[in-house]
């Protein structure tokens, strides 16, 4: 399906540049369909977890400045 939409998109753009402006509309529709149907669901990573294993997932802002991890242990001063 992607191959057909890609060929229609290229043909629409070529014919649009050649002077038939309405082919640009056709190419735009093919572009939108191609983008919509080609969505992979946004899977970043997969991981198999066995019984008894634990997984820690942390999320942070990608634009934030990375900082060094802080230690949560406190020293006991006597």
KEVEXKOL-702294 format. One record per residue: residue in one letter; x, y, z of N, C-alpha, C in turn. Coordinates in steps of 0.02 Angstrom, whole numbers, padded with zeros to 5 digits, always signed. Atoms other than C-alpha are relative to their C-alpha. Example, Ala and Ser with C-alpha at 12.3 -4.5 7.8 and 13.67 -1.06 7.14 Angstrom:
<nodes>
a+00045-00059+00000+00615-00225+00390+00045+00060+00000;s-00042-00059-00003+00684-00053+00357-00039+00055+00037;
</nodes>
This chain:
<nodes>
x+00041-00059+00000+00000+00000+00000+00044+00063+00000;x-00045-00057-00003+00143+00117+00040+00031+00015-00068;x-00030-00009+00066+00220+00088-00131-00049+00036-00047;x+00050-00032+00043+00058+00137-00219-00008+00073+00019;x+00008-00069-00021+00036+00294-00115+00062+00042-00017;x-00061-00036+00017+00218+00343-00143+00002+00017-00075;x+00001-00013+00072+00199+00326-00331-00052+00052-00018;x+00051-00050+00013+00037+00426-00329+00023+00069+00023;x-00026-00064-00025+00121+00561-00225+00051+00029-00050;x-00050-00025+00047+00268+00574-00346-00032+00023-00065;x+00033-00019+00063+00154+00577-00498-00039+00065+00009;x+00038-00061-00012+00044+00710-00420+00044+00062+00004;x-00046-00056-00005+00192+00821-00380+00028+00017-00068;x-00027-00013+00067+00267+00800-00554-00050+00034-00045;x+00051-00031+00042+00104+00841-00640-00020+00068+00026;x+00013-00066-00028+00075+00985-00521+00051+00051-00021;x-00054-00045+00022+00243+01060-00564-00007+00014-00074;x+00007-00009+00072+00204+01034-00748-00054+00051-00018;x+00049-00052+00014+00060+01157-00732-00071-00016+00019;x+00068+00018-00021-00093+01061-00674-00004+00006+00076;x-00002-00015-00071-00116+01139-00503-00044-00047+00041;x+00045+00043-00038-00258+01022-00452+00033-00067+00018;x-00036+00061-00018-00135+00877-00451+00036+00008+00067;x-00029-00012-00066-00056+00959-00299-00049-00022+00055;x+00050+00023-00049-00219+00924-00206+00001-00076+00005;x-00004+00073+00002-00208+00743-00260+00062-00024+00037;x-00063+00018-00033-00027+00734-00201-00005+00012+00076;x+00009-00014-00071-00074+00813-00034-00042-00053+00033;x+00043+00053-00028-00211+00685-00006+00040-00066+00006;x-00042+00060-00003-00089+00543-00047+00051+00006+00056;x-00048-00010-00054+00038+00619+00073-00032-00012+00069;x+00035+00008-00065-00088+00627+00216-00017-00074+00012;x+00015+00071-00008-00145+00448+00185+00062-00041+00015;x-00062+00036-00011+00034+00387+00178+00025+00010+00071;x-00022-00014-00069+00077+00472+00342-00046-00034+00051;x+00048+00029-00047-00081+00409+00427+00006-00076+00003;x-00003+00073+00002-00068+00228+00370+00068-00027+00019;x-00067+00024-00015+00119+00217+00400+00021+00008+00072;x-00017-00010-00070+00110+00255+00586+00016-00067+00032;x-00022+00061-00031+00205+00122+00682-00020-00006+00074;x+00023+00004-00069+00128+00161+00851+00048+00031+00051;x-00046-00034-00045+00279+00248+00925+00036-00045+00050;x-00035+00044-00045+00363+00096+01003+00073+00021+00003;x-00070-00021-00009+00530+00152+01074+00044-00060+00014;x-00040+00058-00020+00591-00010+01150-00046-00056+00024;x+00036+00057-00027+00532-00184+01194+00046-00037+00048;x-00039+00035-00050+00588-00286+01342-00041-00059+00026;x+00032+00059-00028+00546-00462+01399+00017-00004+00074;x-00009+00002-00073+00522-00473+01587-00021-00069+00025;x+00015+00064-00029+00531-00638+01677-00034+00009+00067;x+00032-00006-00066+00429-00674+01834+00052+00013+00054;x-00045-00018-00055+00512-00596+01986+00047+00058-00017;x-00042-00056+00019+00608-00464+01887-00039+00065+00007;x+00030-00066-00006+00576-00279+01911+00030+00046-00052;x-00023-00049+00049+00589-00138+01786-00017+00070+00026;x+00010-00069-00021+00610+00045+01832+00002+00044-00062;x+00004-00045+00058+00553+00169+01700-00004+00071+00026;x+00001-00070-00020+00593+00352+01723-00011+00043-00062;x+00016-00045+00055+00532+00495+01616+00023+00070+00021;x-00021-00068-00014+00610+00667+01606-00009+00041-00064;x+00006-00046+00057+00596+00818+01493+00065-00003-00040;x-00059+00006+00043+00714+00795+01345+00038+00065-00007;x-00033-00065+00006+00752+00981+01344+00033+00022+00065;x-00028-00019-00065+00800+00986+01529+00074-00018+00002;x-00071+00012-00008+00982+00993+01578+00009-00061+00044;x-00013+00060-00039+01047+00826+01639+00041+00017+00061;x-00037-00012-00062+01106+00826+01818+00026-00067+00027;x-00027+00061-00031+01210+00701+01917-00050-00026+00051;x+00046+00028-00049+01108+00580+02021+00023+00015+00071;x-00017-00014-00070+01100+00622+02205-00007-00063+00041;x+00001+00059-00044+01133+00495+02340-00055+00009+00051;x+00055-00004-00049+00983+00457+02450+00022-00024+00068;x-00023+00022-00066+01089+00388+02591+00029+00059+00038;x-00027-00053-00042+01136+00499+02736+00053-00030+00047;x-00053+00023-00045+01292+00485+02840-00021+00013+00072;x+00016-00007-00071+01266+00456+03025+00062+00024+00037;x-00057-00029-00035+01382+00572+03118-00014-00003+00074;x+00011+00006-00072+01403+00532+03302+00047+00045+00038;
</nodes>
